[in-house]
C-alpha cells in the first residue's frame, strides 16, 4: 500500500473519531477530483460546486460507514454521482426549479464596499472585508453569518435552509479560499 493511501486511511480513521483537521485534510485532498468529475458531468461550475459541497457533507455525515477495504475516492465519487442523479430527477420533476436557478444566475454580487464597510477605520478589517467580497456569494454569506453575526452551525443551517453538513463544508471551503486570496495579495 502506498504512503499516500496509508495517510488517507489514517485521516479517515481520525475523521470517524470526529477530528476536524482530518475532515479538512480529506476535503482539501479530494476536492479537485470530485469537483472536476462533477464539472464534466454538469457542464456548470455552480452546479458542480453545489453538488461537491453536498457530497462532502453527506460523506462526512456517513463516514463511519466507509469500509477501508475499498477506495475512498471511489466511495466519495459514487456519492457525488448519486447526488447528481437525484438533482437531475428533481429538476425534471419540477420545472419551477429551472426558473428559480435562472433567476438566481442573473443576480450579480455587489463587489463595491457598503457604507458600513467605509465606516470601518481599522485597515486590517477593511482589507479582510474586501477579500471576503471576492468570494462567491454563498461563501460570503456563511462567513458573514458565522464570524460577524456569530451564529452557530445550527442557526446558519436554519437561516439558509441547508443541512448542517453543507454549512460545515461551505465554511471549510470558504476559509480555505479566503486564505488563498489573502496569501495571493501579500
Backbone as CSV, one residue per row, in Angstrom:
resi,resn,N_x,N_y,N_z,CA_x,CA_y,CA_z,C_x,C_y,C_z
1,UNK,0.851,-1.179,0.000,0.000,0.000,0.000,0.896,1.242,0.000
2,UNK,0.583,2.192,-0.831,1.389,3.403,-0.971,1.274,4.275,0.277
3,UNK,2.285,5.099,0.479,2.321,6.001,1.629,1.116,6.943,1.639
4,UNK,0.750,7.441,0.456,-0.399,8.330,0.327,-1.681,7.653,0.796
5,UNK,-1.856,6.385,0.407,-3.044,5.631,0.793,-3.088,5.434,2.302
6,UNK,-1.934,5.161,2.916,-1.887,4.991,4.365,-2.253,6.287,5.079
7,UNK,-1.738,7.399,4.575,-2.069,8.695,5.163,-3.562,8.953,5.078
8,UNK,-4.148,8.676,3.929,-5.582,8.888,3.745,-6.373,7.998,4.702
9,UNK,-5.997,6.732,4.798,-6.697,5.826,5.702,-6.592,6.288,7.159
10,UNK,-5.432,6.801,7.549,-5.265,7.331,8.907,-6.178,8.533,9.127
11,UNK,-6.232,9.416,8.131,-7.088,10.607,8.250,-8.564,10.207,8.314
12,UNK,-8.941,9.181,7.568,-10.325,8.706,7.592,-10.656,8.163,8.977
13,UNK,-9.734,7.420,9.556,-9.946,6.891,10.910,-10.098,8.029,11.915
14,UNK,-9.255,9.051,11.793,-9.371,10.218,12.676,-10.700,10.946,12.459
15,UNK,-11.117,11.048,11.202,-12.398,11.695,10.889,-13.556,10.911,11.505
16,UNK,-13.469,9.602,11.486,-14.506,8.767,12.109,-14.620,9.055,13.604
17,UNK,-13.507,9.515,14.181,-13.494,9.859,15.609,-13.866,11.327,15.842
18,UNK,-14.170,12.050,14.759,-14.614,13.437,14.869,-13.507,14.476,14.794
19,UNK,-12.311,14.095,14.370,-11.187,15.021,14.269,-11.411,16.012,13.124
20,UNK,-11.573,17.291,13.476,-11.886,18.338,12.488,-10.762,18.527,11.478
21,UNK,-9.511,18.438,11.926,-8.398,18.627,10.991,-8.345,17.490,9.966
22,UNK,-8.797,16.304,10.351,-8.843,15.181,9.406,-9.901,15.439,8.338
23,UNK,-11.049,15.962,8.751,-12.083,16.323,7.775,-11.538,17.356,6.797
24,UNK,-10.838,18.341,7.330,-10.271,19.401,6.498,-9.267,18.819,5.502
25,UNK,-8.411,17.898,5.956,-7.440,17.252,5.073,-8.158,16.510,3.950
26,UNK,-9.167,15.737,4.308,-9.917,14.950,3.319,-10.579,15.873,2.302
27,UNK,-11.201,16.930,2.793,-11.858,17.899,1.906,-10.856,18.485,0.919
28,UNK,-9.718,18.942,1.423,-8.713,19.563,0.559,-8.083,18.558,-0.399
29,UNK,-7.864,17.320,0.070,-7.208,16.311,-0.742,-8.075,15.860,-1.920
30,UNK,-9.383,15.701,-1.680,-10.268,15.144,-2.704,-11.117,16.186,-3.428
31,UNK,-11.094,17.445,-2.983,-11.977,18.474,-3.566,-11.830,18.562,-5.083
32,UNK,-10.627,18.732,-5.580,-10.420,18.940,-7.020,-10.873,17.735,-7.840
33,UNK,-10.643,16.517,-7.337,-11.080,15.315,-8.054,-12.596,15.280,-8.192
34,UNK,-13.291,15.512,-7.087,-14.757,15.432,-7.104,-15.344,16.599,-7.901
35,UNK,-14.819,17.801,-7.673,-15.309,18.967,-8.406,-15.092,18.779,-9.912
36,UNK,-13.912,18.325,-10.315,-13.618,18.089,-11.736,-14.536,17.046,-12.340
37,UNK,-14.774,15.968,-11.596,-15.684,14.916,-12.046,-17.086,15.485,-12.286
38,UNK,-17.551,16.280,-11.342,-18.897,16.845,-11.466,-18.972,17.939,-12.522
39,UNK,-17.905,18.683,-12.696,-17.887,19.720,-13.725,-18.045,19.096,-15.108
40,UNK,-17.399,17.959,-15.321,-17.550,17.254,-16.599,-18.983,16.761,-16.779
41,UNK,-19.599,16.310,-15.712,-20.968,15.776,-15.784,-22.006,16.881,-15.956
42,UNK,-21.832,17.988,-15.216,-22.859,19.027,-15.203,-22.635,20.111,-16.246
43,UNK,-21.375,20.319,-16.649,-21.015,21.412,-17.552,-21.441,22.768,-16.981
44,UNK,-21.476,22.856,-15.635,-21.924,24.069,-14.969,-21.138,24.210,-13.665
45,UNK,-20.340,25.278,-13.550,-19.488,25.451,-12.373,-20.286,25.543,-11.082
46,UNK,-21.378,26.274,-11.117,-22.186,26.460,-9.917,-22.788,25.131,-9.443
47,UNK,-23.370,24.376,-10.379,-23.940,23.073,-10.020,-22.856,22.131,-9.517
48,UNK,-21.717,22.137,-10.187,-20.619,21.255,-9.779,-20.168,21.592,-8.360
49,UNK,-20.060,22.874,-8.063,-19.631,23.284,-6.723,-20.685,22.931,-5.675
50,UNK,-21.954,23.185,-5.970,-23.023,22.855,-5.027,-23.074,21.355,-4.745
51,UNK,-22.967,20.559,-5.790,-23.019,19.108,-5.614,-21.777,18.621,-4.872
52,UNK,-20.632,19.226,-5.136,-19.413,18.854,-4.428,-19.559,19.140,-2.938
53,UNK,-20.102,20.284,-2.605,-20.334,20.630,-1.200,-21.271,19.606,-0.557
54,UNK,-22.362,19.320,-1.238,-23.320,18.352,-0.714,-22.692,16.961,-0.593
55,UNK,-21.828,16.615,-1.529,-21.137,15.322,-1.495,-20.297,15.186,-0.238
56,UNK,-19.480,16.194,0.040,-18.632,16.120,1.221,-19.456,16.150,2.506
57,UNK,-20.516,16.933,2.515,-21.382,16.965,3.698,-21.968,15.575,3.967
58,UNK,-22.456,14.940,2.917,-23.039,13.612,3.073,-21.969,12.588,3.450
59,UNK,-20.823,12.667,2.815,-19.726,11.736,3.121,-19.283,11.894,4.575
60,UNK,-19.175,13.124,5.045,-18.738,13.347,6.419,-19.796,12.875,7.412
61,UNK,-21.068,13.043,7.063,-22.138,12.545,7.931,-22.141,11.023,8.019
62,UNK,-21.735,10.369,6.941,-21.792,8.896,6.864,-20.405,8.253,6.880
63,UNK,-19.383,8.986,7.294,-18.011,8.476,7.184,-17.791,7.192,7.982
64,UNK,-18.568,7.015,9.050,-18.399,5.794,9.840,-18.828,4.547,9.067
65,UNK,-19.568,4.716,7.974,-19.996,3.567,7.167,-18.963,3.192,6.098
66,UNK,-17.935,4.023,5.922,-16.922,3.729,4.911,-16.130,2.489,5.308
67,UNK,-15.996,1.565,4.375,-15.228,0.333,4.572,-13.863,0.523,3.923
68,UNK,-12.799,0.485,4.736,-11.467,0.781,4.207,-10.879,-0.336,3.339
69,UNK,-11.659,-1.357,3.045,-11.232,-2.364,2.070,-11.431,-1.846,0.642
70,UNK,-12.126,-0.726,0.540,-12.414,-0.120,-0.755,-11.709,1.223,-0.856
71,UNK,-11.679,1.776,-2.047,-11.062,3.073,-2.285,-11.995,4.194,-1.817
72,UNK,-11.454,5.111,-1.012,-12.246,6.242,-0.546,-12.669,7.115,-1.716
73,UNK,-11.762,7.294,-2.680,-12.075,8.134,-3.843,-13.259,7.557,-4.616
74,UNK,-13.295,6.241,-4.772,-14.419,5.598,-5.463,-15.699,5.794,-4.667
75,UNK,-15.601,5.646,-3.353,-16.764,5.793,-2.476,-17.355,7.201,-2.572
76,UNK,-16.491,8.210,-2.458,-16.990,9.591,-2.472,-17.436,9.999,-3.880
77,UNK,-16.797,9.458,-4.916,-17.230,9.731,-6.296,-18.618,9.144,-6.533
78,UNK,-18.873,7.968,-5.995,-20.195,7.350,-6.123,-21.257,8.194,-5.428
79,UNK,-20.926,8.720,-4.267,-21.861,9.614,-3.566,-22.178,10.821,-4.445
80,UNK,-21.142,11.420,-5.037,-21.360,12.610,-5.872,-22.207,12.280,-7.095
81,UNK,-21.953,11.119,-7.692,-22.726,10.704,-8.869,-24.203,10.522,-8.498
82,UNK,-24.465,9.909,-7.343,-25.849,9.691,-6.908,-26.560,11.006,-6.590
83,UNK,-25.845,11.935,-5.979,-26.439,13.248,-5.692,-26.761,13.964,-7.003
84,UNK,-25.873,13.866,-7.986,-26.120,14.492,-9.282,-27.348,13.872,-9.953
85,UNK,-27.458,12.563,-9.915,-28.622,11.876,-10.498,-29.906,12.330,-9.798
86,UNK,-29.869,12.419,-8.473,-31.034,12.894,-7.727,-31.407,14.320,-8.136
87,UNK,-30.397,15.158,-8.334,-30.644,16.538,-8.745,-31.327,16.585,-10.117
88,UNK,-30.851,15.775,-11.034,-31.464,15.719,-12.375,-32.919,15.284,-12.266
89,UNK,-33.171,14.272,-11.454,-34.550,13.787,-11.270,-35.444,14.878,-10.681
90,UNK,-34.935,15.598,-9.687,-35.719,16.673,-9.076,-36.017,17.777,-10.084
91,UNK,-35.017,18.114,-10.895,-35.219,19.177,-11.892,-36.216,18.747,-12.960
92,UNK,-36.159,17.492,-13.331,-37.123,17.003,-14.309,-38.538,17.015,-13.744
93,UNK,-38.645,16.751,-12.445,-39.960,16.699,-11.808,-40.539,18.086,-11.570
94,UNK,-39.672,19.063,-11.401,-40.143,20.422,-11.088,-39.579,21.415,-12.097
95,UNK,-40.383,21.895,-12.983,-39.902,22.884,-13.952,-39.695,24.240,-13.292
96,UNK,-40.348,24.468,-12.153,-40.173,25.744,-11.467,-38.765,25.885,-10.909
97,UNK,-38.092,24.764,-10.637,-36.711,24.827,-10.168,-35.824,25.496,-11.199
98,UNK,-36.054,25.213,-12.467,-35.260,25.813,-13.533,-35.403,27.329,-13.517
99,UNK,-36.644,27.806,-13.361,-36.877,29.243,-13.331,-36.160,29.887,-12.149
100,UNK,-36.168,29.210,-10.996,-35.503,29.745,-9.813,-33.996,29.823,-10.018
101,UNK,-33.405,28.761,-10.579,-31.964,28.755,-10.838,-31.611,29.839,-11.846
102,UNK,-32.432,29.978,-12.876,-32.186,31.002,-13.895,-32.253,32.394,-13.273
103,UNK,-33.235,32.610,-12.391,-33.382,33.900,-11.733,-32.168,34.194,-10.847
104,UNK,-31.691,33.190,-10.129,-30.530,33.370,-9.259,-29.268,33.641,-10.073
105,UNK,-29.161,33.051,-11.259,-27.948,33.233,-12.054,-27.828,34.657,-12.582
106,UNK,-28.916,35.397,-12.600,-28.874,36.779,-13.074,-28.521,37.763,-11.962
107,UNK,-28.455,37.274,-10.730,-28.090,38.143,-9.618,-26.576,38.223,-9.543
108,UNK,-26.051,39.402,-9.764,-24.608,39.606,-9.748,-24.237,40.182,-8.376
109,UNK,-23.225,39.593,-7.720,-22.846,40.111,-6.402,-22.278,41.522,-6.509
110,UNK,-22.621,42.348,-5.546,-22.126,43.716,-5.489,-20.760,43.691,-4.829
111,UNK,-19.716,44.002,-5.596,-18.370,43.984,-5.054,-17.947,45.331,-4.490
112,UNK,-18.799,46.336,-4.619,-18.492,47.647,-4.061,-18.642,47.585,-2.543
113,UNK,-17.827,48.378,-1.851,-17.923,48.416,-0.403,-19.229,49.071,0.019
114,UNK,-19.866,48.482,1.022,-21.102,49.056,1.544,-20.753,50.246,2.435
115,UNK,-21.744,51.085,2.752,-21.466,52.231,3.632,-20.903,51.796,4.991
116,UNK,-21.370,50.657,5.496,-20.850,50.161,6.773,-19.353,49.852,6.663
117,UNK,-18.964,49.259,5.531,-17.553,48.933,5.326,-16.688,50.192,5.306
118,UNK,-17.220,51.266,4.701,-16.456,52.506,4.604,-16.228,53.147,5.967
119,UNK,-17.153,52.907,6.892,-17.031,53.489,8.226,-16.002,52.770,9.094
120,UNK,-15.605,51.604,8.691,-14.643,50.837,9.485,-13.261,51.455,9.304
121,UNK,-12.689,51.860,10.401,-11.404,52.568,10.288,-10.212,51.627,10.356
122,UNK,-10.353,50.485,10.908,-9.207,49.597,11.050,-8.853,48.990,9.697
123,UNK,-7.615,49.207,9.253,-7.176,48.792,7.923,-7.279,47.282,7.726
124,UNK,-6.886,46.484,8.702,-6.914,45.039,8.556,-8.324,44.516,8.338
125,UNK,-9.276,45.060,9.062,-10.654,44.620,8.915,-11.202,45.032,7.549
126,UNK,-10.855,46.227,7.119,-11.303,46.686,5.799,-10.734,45.796,4.697
127,UNK,-9.469,45.426,4.840,-8.826,44.539,3.861,-9.493,43.168,3.873
128,UNK,-9.766,42.665,5.066,-10.428,41.370,5.188,-11.798,41.399,4.515
129,UNK,-12.558,42.436,4.752,-13.883,42.546,4.141,-13.789,42.611,2.619
130,UNK,-12.790,43.315,2.123,-12.581,43.389,0.675,-12.281,42.006,0.115
131,UNK,-11.451,41.255,0.819,-11.118,39.903,0.380,-12.324,38.973,0.455
132,UNK,-13.146,39.135,1.475,-14.352,38.310,1.595,-15.279,38.558,0.405
133,UNK,-15.339,39.793,-0.043,-16.213,40.128,-1.176,-15.744,39.499,-2.492
134,UNK,-14.531,38.992,-2.515,-14.024,38.308,-3.705,-14.517,36.860,-3.771
135,UNK,-15.077,36.376,-2.662,-15.631,35.027,-2.631,-16.991,35.009,-3.324
136,UNK,-17.429,33.830,-3.707,-18.767,33.693,-4.273,-19.793,34.046,-3.195
137,UNK,-20.970,34.529,-3.603,-21.963,35.000,-2.632,-22.326,33.987,-1.544
138,UNK,-22.436,32.700,-1.898,-22.827,31.739,-0.853,-21.711,31.528,0.168
139,UNK,-20.461,31.738,-0.225,-19.361,31.670,0.734,-19.333,32.946,1.586
140,UNK,-19.594,34.088,0.960,-19.667,35.341,1.706,-20.713,35.231,2.806
141,UNK,-21.853,34.645,2.449,-22.961,34.544,3.393,-22.589,33.720,4.624
142,UNK,-21.992,32.543,4.422,-21.668,31.709,5.584,-20.565,32.339,6.439
143,UNK,-19.604,33.003,5.805,-18.562,33.706,6.567,-19.202,34.820,7.402
144,UNK,-20.065,35.590,6.777,-20.744,36.694,7.465,-21.547,36.172,8.656
145,UNK,-22.346,35.136,8.427,-23.206,34.613,9.488,-22.399,33.995,10.629
146,UNK,-21.325,33.311,10.302,-20.550,32.612,11.328,-19.640,33.554,12.110
147,UNK,-18.907,34.396,11.415,-17.860,35.163,12.074,-18.241,36.602,12.420
148,UNK,-19.185,37.172,11.721,-19.592,38.533,12.036,-20.897,38.549,12.836
149,UNK,-21.835,37.668,12.466,-23.092,37.583,13.217,-22.993,36.581,14.361
150,UNK,-21.916,35.790,14.380,-21.622,34.815,15.425,-22.746,33.795,15.627
151,UNK,-23.305,33.314,14.514,-24.332,32.291,14.590,-23.695,30.906,14.695
152,UNK,-24.402,29.975,15.314,-23.933,28.592,15.385,-24.190,27.919,14.040
153,UNK,-23.577,26.735,13.855,-23.826,25.983,12.626,-25.321,25.715,12.464
154,UNK,-25.952,25.349,13.545,-27.391,25.040,13.503,-28.199,26.276,13.088
155,UNK,-27.868,27.428,13.655,-28.578,28.663,13.306,-28.355,29.043,11.845
156,UNK,-27.129,28.847,11.364,-26.839,29.140,9.956,-27.636,28.195,9.064
157,UNK,-27.680,26.911,9.434,-28.428,25.923,8.653,-29.902,26.315,8.581
158,UNK,-30.471,26.751,9.689,-31.878,27.160,9.713,-32.099,28.417,8.876
159,UNK,-31.183,29.374,8.996,-31.337,30.644,8.271,-31.196,30.462,6.758
160,UNK,-30.277,29.580,6.333,-30.032,29.389,4.902,-30.827,28.215,4.318
161,UNK,-31.584,27.534,5.171,-32.401,26.386,4.754,-31.554,25.293,4.111
162,UNK,-30.417,24.986,4.754,-29.492,23.963,4.260,-29.213,22.972,5.386
163,UNK,-28.854,21.763,5.026,-28.431,20.811,6.068,-27.162,21.316,6.764
164,UNK,-27.029,20.975,8.021,-25.891,21.442,8.814,-24.564,20.968,8.227
165,UNK,-24.560,19.784,7.621,-23.337,19.274,6.986,-22.886,20.159,5.843
166,UNK,-23.838,20.636,5.046,-23.493,21.549,3.943,-22.879,22.845,4.475
167,UNK,-23.437,23.341,5.583,-22.923,24.574,6.177,-21.480,24.378,6.622
168,UNK,-21.194,23.256,7.260,-19.832,22.987,7.735,-18.851,22.907,6.562
169,UNK,-19.242,22.214,5.503,-18.354,22.082,4.341,-18.154,23.439,3.672
170,UNK,-19.223,24.214,3.529,-19.092,25.544,2.914,-18.151,26.426,3.723
171,UNK,-18.245,26.355,5.049,-17.348,27.159,5.883,-15.899,26.718,5.731
172,UNK,-15.670,25.408,5.711,-14.302,24.916,5.498,-13.756,25.422,4.167
173,UNK,-14.559,25.285,3.130,-14.133,25.694,1.789,-13.941,27.211,1.719
174,UNK,-14.863,27.968,2.318,-14.777,29.427,2.302,-13.507,29.896,3.003
175,UNK,-13.178,29.292,4.136,-11.962,29.679,4.858,-10.715,29.367,4.035
176,UNK,-10.712,28.234,3.355,-9.560,27.866,2.525,-9.397,28.853,1.371
177,UNK,-10.493,29.170,0.689,-10.433,30.107,-0.434,-10.029,31.505,0.029
178,UNK,-10.549,31.926,1.179,-10.200,33.240,1.719,-8.717,33.293,2.069
179,UNK,-8.196,32.226,2.645,-6.767,32.175,2.978,-5.920,32.275,1.701
180,UNK,-6.359,31.636,0.622,-5.630,31.704,-0.651,-5.657,33.133,-1.207
181,UNK,-6.810,33.796,-1.111,-6.922,35.179,-1.605,-5.985,36.086,-0.816
182,UNK,-5.982,35.937,0.504,-5.128,36.767,1.351,-3.661,36.520,1.036
183,UNK,-3.305,35.260,0.880,-1.903,34.933,0.588,-1.483,35.482,-0.776
184,UNK,-2.367,35.421,-1.769,-2.042,35.938,-3.100,-1.910,37.455,-3.117
185,UNK,-2.554,38.133,-2.188,-2.485,39.597,-2.121,-1.254,40.109,-1.382
186,UNK,-0.524,39.212,-0.750,0.648,39.654,0.019,1.875,39.761,-0.839
